[in-house]
Amino acid sequence: MELPPVGQLVTGEVIWHAEHNHQVGIMLREWAEHEDLLPGFVERVGQAVTGRVTKIAPIGFFVRIADCVEGLVPLTEPGADIAKSVREGQTILVRIVAVDLERTRVVLAAESVA
């Protein structure tokens, strides 16, 4: 199934929103059945990849490392001071620390800010 083009009206469920930056997360019912890309990242644990910061939260910041794959750089990571120097939309180098397939989560560590 292909993603709908920009501007197309869709039906889905709002799963989160952030008023401070006008973002809304929506789960599209039809899109929920796309191929699960997460298993492909299990073998990449330990590798450094480039991604884009998508959201800064009290627990850390989220980085999109591939289409439909985002991971969290938690504030508990040793390089957590970097959270103060990143901004949404910024490109950053991260290391894949862990992939939890059961909970569908990716844990990242910040390597450097581009």
N, C-alpha and C positions, 0 to 999 in steps of 0.2 A: 504494500500500500504506500502510495506517495504522500508526502506532506501536502496539506492544502496551500495554495498560493497566498501570498500576502494580500489582504483585503477581502478574502472569501469569508462569508459568514459560516461559522461552525457551531456545533452544540457540544458542550462538555461540562465538566464539574470544576468549579473553582476550588483549588486545594490550598492555596495560600495567597496572601497579598501583602505588599509593603507600601503603605501610603507615602512614606518619606521619599521614595524614588519612583512612584507610580508604576510598579511592576505587579503583575498578576500571574500566578501559575495555574494553568488549566490542564486537566486531564481529558484528552479526547477519547471518547469511548472506542471509536474505530481504530485509533492509533495505538491503543493499549495492547494490541495483538502483534506489534512489530517484533522483528527478531531481537532476541535478548543479546546485546553486545557485551555485557559484563563478563561472561566466561572467558572471552578472549583477552581480558586484562589480567587474569589470574597468573598467567605465565610471564607477565610483564612486571610483576612485583620486584622492586629494587631498581627499575629503570627510571631514568629522568625523561620527562616529556614536557612539551610546551603547551600551555593552556591559557584561557582567558578568564579573568575573575568575573564571576556573574553576580555574586551577592556577598555582602559583608554582614555578618551576624554576630551577636554577642558570644557565640561559641567558637567562632573562627570565620573563615571565608571559604566560599565555594568556587571551584575552578572547573570550567568545562574543558575536558581533555580530549573529547571526541563528540561527534554528533550523538545526542541523547545520552551522554555519559558525563556526569559531574561528580567531583569528589570534594571532600572537606579537608581543609588544612585547619585542624583544631588548635585552639589557643594553648593547649597543653604541650604542643610540640616544642622542642628546644629553640627553634628559630621563630617563635611566635611573635617576637617584637616586630617582625616584618609586617604583621597585620596592620600596624599603624601607618605603614608607608605604601600600602596598596590601595587602589581605587577600582571601582567597578569598570569593566571594559579593558583593563590593563592586561597586557601579556606578561606571563610569569613562567619561570621554569620550576617544575615541581617533580618530586620523586614519588612513585607509587609505593606506599608503605604496606597496604593491605587491601584485599578485596574480599568482602563478605557476601557471598552469593545468596545465602539464606536471608539476610537482612537487606540485600541489594544496596550495599554501601561500599564506597571507595574512600580509603583514608590516604591523604597525601601529606607530604612535607615540603615546605617551600625551600627551593635551592637558591634561587636568585630572582630579582625583579628585573625585567627587560626594560 
